[in-house]
């Protein structure tokens, strides 16, 4: 069966200049894939391809547009029309490098959440020391999460990783803090119990608690956390990686001698850079919706945007949506439904 | 005036083997400092110095001892006796590389918290891209913090940084998440208002919200956050730094050719390593107590432990305790006092 992606070609910091190049590469590499190129036709005319079709959209959601503007004002935005293609069944997944808040709000509004899911989550892989990737969610769509939300993230994350890697039982770690005075907040303690029950019921492969360093160690395949915590962990890592990279560059370009050493070390530094290259892991999944939506980093270049297309394509081909639904149905007895407030705690313990 | 530190010489992964070497170095470098070496006399006899005196303690809090054990069973532990020296006024600060939970609980039990402070916090500097350090608190002593706690952390962090750097108005950032769907949790929104008020009242220099990447960018001198979030950010950074270091080592030792390049690049790699050496930043302050206590990393080597001694010494010499008290008194109208603590610490049960 052909898989079609709807691409918001106007989104991101660079728009068609980057997205079209990535789309062409993607089409070349996937002879069965089809693309719907969504945006201003005159700006997309550069990509003529038998398996690509332009879908016109007259507006663009700007990177700094408020969610309200994307939802209520720009009703013909490329972002919205791309998601609309998924809703209509004309595409199996949408990809956008636009404003995360607007993308999540539009996706939620147009596609609605799946039964049993209160809040969609953002999941992204991060490289780990084992040479693989650790998928972390939520990365910022939800704050003040309850234990029920964390369970939903665990179930959805398992579906995502099994669709993308083929591993039917990826392990799930619950992000917690370690030896310090108090181990975990109230919500985390309750979430631990809930995830353990889900593990015992065969709904997921619960590893147990993990700490921040385990993300990059690769201790568990999936790390589940509140979106506030996940977002801080992600951005802190970006900040540290950028500082370390900057220091390394500075030291190697300090004087003619160190520059010479840099030339000698060039192949090594290149290999090193490749291993920690964030671009390879571009493409976050918006999970919990009745349709697949993937978010590329706004500043993605051609290479990075193509990775986001690849991830969306793999997820769609491997029926991520069905997998999420099946796993949620299976975990049903533990999911208390879309009312989950911090209150109905006892209800959650119904085995 | 002479400044005396009480050193828990038995704590940490290595005990006297590391702490005594660091103590001797410290005494050599600070001709006016005095040390109380706390621990088993026969193990401390190796360090004979006119400005060092042994204070006997028959027990040791193990790294994996429960808080309860440290508080109720081992009443003659080196950790406890070291803090006791501060309480008695025989030392101006205590330093230990032992178990964080036990140290915080003992310090809180023996010294009590300052008026206006509900919860002591753990503050530590992290290197930043500007070549300085960003002080982050809380790093794990408190979870489920309220906006009042975050304000207290901001006030205490300001006192710490001004005592250690001489900058009377260090800037304070509130750790938040950025452009994503929902900006900040309920507590963070309220904390933002409170910190703004404190800034307007001249109690602190409030920079505004910062994100995870700002910690290593050095956007603000101090970053304030819930202990759960801070602990995750810290450990995630440790994990990433360790992964990057591992990759770099692997690439440079891949084959004879890369090993040759490593020799050429050795001075550069050494300079680089020095810049990101976390040991230079060893020595976390336990803030909010009626006495100064500093925590060294458990795995600290001689160099790292000496840094913790240096930080404790600088803090004591620069009257950190008076500064914290003065700042709290000044911010009094905004601090609602030691009520509304949703979750008393273990230590609180003792009293």
Interface residues (C-beta under 8 A of the other chain):
Chain A: X67 X99 X100 X101 X104 X105 X122 X127 X128 X129 X139 X140 X141 X142 X143 X144 X175 X177 X178 X179 X180 X181 X182 X184 X185 X186 X188 X211 X212 X213 X214 X215 X216 X217 X225 X227 X228 X229 X231 X232 X233 X234 X235 X236 X237 X238 X239 X240 X241 X242 X243 X244 X246 X247 X248 X251 X252 X254 X258 X260 X261 X262 X264 X265 X267 X268 X269 X271 X272 X275 X276
Chain B: X67 X99 X100 X101 X104 X105 X122 X127 X128 X129 X139 X140 X141 X142 X143 X144 X175 X177 X178 X179 X180 X181 X182 X184 X185 X186 X188 X211 X212 X213 X214 X215 X216 X217 X225 X227 X228 X229 X231 X232 X233 X234 X235 X236 X237 X238 X239 X240 X241 X242 X243 X244 X246 X247 X248 X251 X252 X254 X258 X260 X261 X262 X264 X265 X267 X268 X269 X271 X272 X275 X276 X343 X345 X346
